[in-house]
Amino acid sequence: MTTRAELLRRLAHWGSSRGPEWFVRYSPAVVGCAAALAAPEARRNIRRSLVEVRGARSPARDAVDVLRTFSAYAGSLAESLARGSDNDGPIVPVIRGAPYIREVLSDGRGFVVGTLHSGGWDVIGKLLSGPLAREVLLVMEREPDGAARAFHDEIRERGGVRVAHVGGGDALASLPLLSHLRGGGVVAAQLDRLAPGMRARPVRLFDRDGALPEGPLLLARLAGVPLLPIFCARLGFRRYLLHIERPVRLARRATPADIDAAAQRVADAMTGFLRAHPTQWFRFS
């Protein structure tokens, strides 16, 4: 039986992959606003995140920024679901920090990408597996609805990106991921998701106490490869900013203090990016 989540995903895919270009270009703004009105809890969570990132604003400004966040999400989702269809047009990247990605590519080895659940975050996989000819393994927390998850994973894989789902604990340190990295592949993982039971490192984030998952850092250390922070923002129709930070390199014998320092470097980069693009952070829960 088709679940509600799967049905909604399939309807979104149908519109994104078969609708006329004007519909694909302009409908996400309307769909995003409708979703915001229909999901009060997610709306409250987004407002809470906005205040955390950029501080308190007027109720009118908060309302506008909440709608902008939902619309950015709807646009990113539509372009993700259009992969492999006649509407799968070229992604136009605006790259900041290009020397850093050239640096890790020149190593001739794999690397870990640390990213965020923000506008176009899974565009990274398409760009790395396409123009840069790297096999990308996208690590994601397991979505509760298995049918919807499988449907979206199939679309991602058509675009050349494999998906690995993890739960809590130290799943990021698994042998398949290490083998993938040592074979020259890329593992991309979100840095803003802490699943129950997942080990974390304490950091200062947005000038307050926070935590980051330690899995991506430990995976990079075990594999002997750098962690490259890449944060994305949707700038417009099929146009995305890729903000690349300096690679984080950890020796295999890195001390806990070394790992804490690396985690804080990443947290500082996240803080700067999200303060510049607060309506691109999709923290719905």
ZINOR-V312661 format. One record per residue. N is the residue number from 1. RES is the residue in three letters. NEAR is the number of other C-alpha atoms within 8 Angstrom. Layout:
N&RES&NEAR + N&RES&NEAR
This chain:
1&MET&2 + 2&THR&6 + 3&THR&9 + 4&ARG&6 + 5&ALA&8 + 6&GLU&13 + 7&LEU&10 + 8&LEU&8 + 9&ARG&11 + 10&ARG&9 + 11&LEU&8 + 12&ALA&10 + 13&HIS&11 + 14&TRP&9 + 15&GLY&10 + 16&SER&13 + 17&SER&13 + 18&ARG&9 + 19&GLY&9 + 20&PRO&6 + 21&GLU&7 + 22&TRP&7 + 23&PHE&9 + 24&VAL&12 + 25&ARG&9 + 26&TYR&8 + 27&SER&9 + 28&PRO&13 + 29&ALA&12 + 30&VAL&9 + 31&VAL&10 + 32&GLY&14 + 33&CYS&11 + 34&ALA&8 + 35&ALA&9 + 36&ALA&13 + 37&LEU&8 + 38&ALA&6 + 39&ALA&8 + 40&PRO&8 + 41&GLU&7 + 42&ALA&10 + 43&ARG&12 + 44&ARG&8 + 45&ASN&11 + 46&ILE&13 + 47&ARG&11 + 48&ARG&8 + 49&SER&9 + 50&LEU&15 + 51&VAL&10 + 52&GLU&9 + 53&VAL&11 + 54&ARG&8 + 55&GLY&7 + 56&ALA&7 + 57&ARG&7 + 58&SER&6 + 59&PRO&6 + 60&ALA&6 + 61&ARG&8 + 62&ASP&11 + 63&ALA&9 + 64&VAL&8 + 65&ASP&10 + 66&VAL&14 + 67&LEU&11 + 68&ARG&9 + 69&THR&13 + 70&PHE&14 + 71&SER&14 + 72&ALA&15 + 73&TYR&13 + 74&ALA&12 + 75&GLY&12 + 76&SER&11 + 77&LEU&9 + 78&ALA&13 + 79&GLU&11 + 80&SER&11 + 81&LEU&13 + 82&ALA&13 + 83&ARG&13 + 84&GLY&9 + 85&SER&8 + 86&ASP&8 + 87&ASN&11 + 88&ASP&10 + 89&GLY&6 + 90&PRO&5 + 91&ILE&7 + 92&VAL&7 + 93&PRO&8 + 94&VAL&8 + 95&ILE&9 + 96&ARG&8 + 97&GLY&10 + 98&ALA&8 + 99&PRO&6 + 100&TYR&11 + 101&ILE&10 + 102&ARG&8 + 103&GLU&8 + 104&VAL&12 + 105&LEU&8 + 106&SER&6 + 107&ASP&6 + 108&GLY&7 + 109&ARG&12 + 110&GLY&12 + 111&PHE&15 + 112&VAL&16 + 113&VAL&12 + 114&GLY&14 + 115&THR&14 + 116&LEU&11 + 117&HIS&10 + 118&SER&12 + 119&GLY&14 + 120&GLY&13 + 121&TRP&12 + 122&ASP&7 + 123&VAL&8 + 124&ILE&8 + 125&GLY&13 + 126&LYS&11 + 127&LEU&9 + 128&LEU&12 + 129&SER&13 + 130&GLY&9 + 131&PRO&6 + 132&LEU&7 + 133&ALA&7 + 134&ARG&10 + 135&GLU&11 + 136&VAL&14 + 137&LEU&13 + 138&LEU&12 + 139&VAL&12 + 140&MET&10 + 141&GLU&9 + 142&ARG&8 + 143&GLU&6 + 144&PRO&5 + 145&ASP&9 + 146&GLY&7 + 147&ALA&9 + 148&ALA&12 + 149&ARG&12 + 150&ALA&8 + 151&PHE&11 + 152&HIS&10 + 153&ASP&10 + 154&GLU&8 + 155&ILE&11 + 156&ARG&14 + 157&GLU&10 + 158&ARG&9 + 159&GLY&9 + 160&GLY&12 + 161&VAL&14 + 162&ARG&10 + 163&VAL&11 + 164&ALA&8 + 165&HIS&8 + 166&VAL&10 + 167&GLY&10 + 168&GLY&10 + 169&GLY&7 + 170&ASP&9 + 171&ALA&9 + 172&LEU&9 + 173&ALA&11 + 174&SER&8 + 175&LEU&6 + 176&PRO&6 + 177&LEU&10 + 178&LEU&12 + 179&SER&8 + 180&HIS&12 + 181&LEU&16 + 182&ARG&10 + 183&GLY&8 + 184&GLY&12 + 185&GLY&14 + 186&VAL&14 + 187&VAL&14 + 188&ALA&13 + 189&ALA&12 + 190&GLN&11 + 191&LEU&11 + 192&ASP&9 + 193&ARG&8 + 194&LEU&9 + 195&ALA&8 + 196&PRO&6 + 197&GLY&6 + 198&MET&11 + 199&ARG&10 + 200&ALA&10 + 201&ARG&10 + 202&PRO&9 + 203&VAL&12 + 204&ARG&12 + 205&LEU&12 + 206&PHE&7 + 207&ASP&5 + 208&ARG&6 + 209&ASP&8 + 210&GLY&8 + 211&ALA&10 + 212&LEU&14 + 213&PRO&13 + 214&GLU&10 + 215&GLY&12 + 216&PRO&13 + 217&LEU&12 + 218&LEU&9 + 219&LEU&12 + 220&ALA&15 + 221&ARG&14 + 222&LEU&10 + 223&ALA&9 + 224&GLY&9 + 225&VAL&14 + 226&PRO&13 + 227&LEU&14 + 228&LEU&14 + 229&PRO&13 + 230&ILE&11 + 231&PHE&14 + 232&CYS&14 + 233&ALA&13 + 234&ARG&14 + 235&LEU&7 + 236&GLY&6 + 237&PHE&7 + 238&ARG&10 + 239&ARG&11 + 240&TYR&15 + 241&LEU&12 + 242&LEU&12 + 243&HIS&11 + 244&ILE&14 + 245&GLU&10 + 246&ARG&8 + 247&PRO&10 + 248&VAL&9 + 249&ARG&9 + 250&LEU&14 + 251&ALA&7 + 252&ARG&7 + 253&ARG&4 + 254&ALA&10 + 255&THR&6 + 256&PRO&6 + 257&ALA&7 + 258&ASP&9 + 259&ILE&11 + 260&ASP&11 + 261&ALA&8 + 262&ALA&11 + 263&ALA&13 + 264&GLN&10 + 265&ARG&8 + 266&VAL&9 + 267&ALA&12 + 268&ASP&10 + 269&ALA&9 + 270&MET&10 + 271&THR&11 + 272&GLY&8 + 273&PHE&10 + 274&LEU&11 + 275&ARG&9 + 276&ALA&6 + 277&HIS&9 + 278&PRO&10 + 279&THR&11 + 280&GLN&13 + 281&TRP&12 + 282&PHE&12 + 283&ARG&8 + 284&PHE&7 + 285&SER&5
